Amino acid sequence: MMDWTDRHCRYFMRMLSPGAILYTEMVTAAAIVHGDADRFLRYHEAEHPIALQLGGSDADWMAQAAARASEYGYDEININVGCPSDRVQSGQFGACLMAQPDIVAGCFTAMQRETDAPVTVKTRIGIDDNDDDVFLRTFVDALVAAGCRKFIVHARIAILEGLSPKENRTIPPLNYERVYRLKRDFPGVEIVINGGLTDSAQVDEVLRHVDGAMIGREAYHRPYFLAELEQRFDSTWTIPSRAEVVETMIPYIDRQLANGVALNSISRHMLGLFTGCPGARAWRRYISEHAHRAGAGSEVLINALNAMPPMPRADTMHGPVTQRQDEVSQ
Ligand SMILES: Cc1cc2nc3c(=O)[nH]c(=O)nc-3n(C[C@H](O)[C@H](O)[C@H](O)COP(=O)(O)O)c2cc1C
């Protein structure tokens, strides 16, 4: 998620979920072809399985970017056909490309030629007035004919003019049925649903209809959700307590700090770790007040743990919480 996630965020998420496929925020093909590719492409080995998301519509640039990504060993390369922002429309990429399936199919073919990793597509269920099954099917058909076998579908349309990107993630209504029908129309194609998934029961329900679920905002705001899901799907996995997750981050943070990374650029992703637990506010407040200070090191996180009330730990730091108590009490 642009402006929110980065490699530090993904490393942290990986500590919470060994199995989830982690997606990068969108990187434009131009940034990789003409910019500092290493800055956008490097990641920690622990982040696997990891998908790079590319934005663009120029098949040649997309292919060059895919080739570079392939050198870095990405497990999947994803084409963004879902982002509605003006900036992105002007560059001819994102959701507006749903109306130009041939262009996306051309990018797909050129990219897949350059990499052994599967090239996949993230899309919406429609754009503007094109809010019907035929439009979505026509788009998917063109990509399937080109060889694409995996789609992540954000289950709402994008309104390309008049709504901000943020509004485009809330105002157009979610329509999971449309995604379920897409799966029925393309049974041999992997369909991953996205949009508005915030609890395990919902994820269970959508997985009765489609092959996978992508979680965006809830994973960022309440990262422990990923651990709860991981445990649901892999009962052999021992869910770490939140404190243990913090501890596993310390050596990583120390190494990053030694390389000149600021504590805040890692700890900002960890603010939601205790969401749903008593003490969540104390955790957030301590980090927010201390992590940006000059010389701040990983001890800030240990101190933040200690700043939390000791009372609830036995209950809330080991295992999933069922009630979002900080929302109730604060
Ligand atoms: C701040 C922010 C940045 C986002 N950036 C991207 C992006 O770079 N690429 C993308 O495909 N989707 C992006 N999205 C959309 C999410 O991936 C997801 O499709 C959307 O938030 C709906 O899923 P959710 O309800 O689980 O969050 C972004 C969302 C947010 C909130």
The ligand as an ORCA input file, in Angstrom:
! r2SCAN-3c Opt
* xyz 0 1
  C      -2.777      3.873      1.815
  C      -3.146      2.827      0.796
  C      -2.331      2.604     -0.284
  C      -2.667      1.636     -1.230
  N      -1.800      1.379     -2.250
  C      -2.066      0.355     -3.093
  C      -1.114     -0.051     -4.066
  O       0.007      0.477     -4.136
  N      -1.446     -1.054     -4.906
  C      -2.666     -1.688     -4.817
  O      -2.929     -2.615     -5.591
  N      -3.579     -1.332     -3.905
  C      -3.295     -0.343     -3.044
  N      -4.205     -0.012     -2.082
  C      -5.515     -0.703     -2.045
  C      -5.425     -1.970     -1.203
  O      -4.482     -2.855     -1.740
  C      -6.791     -2.691     -1.184
  O      -7.129     -3.050     -2.500
  C      -7.904     -1.840     -0.611
  O      -7.485     -1.110      0.522
  C      -9.099     -2.724     -0.241
  O      -8.706     -3.762      0.617
  P      -8.849     -3.668      2.222
  O     -10.285     -3.311      2.507
  O      -8.460     -5.021      2.722
  O      -7.944     -2.586      2.670
  C      -3.879      0.917     -1.105
  C      -4.701      1.148      0.001
  C      -4.337      2.082      0.952
  C      -5.231      2.302      2.154
*
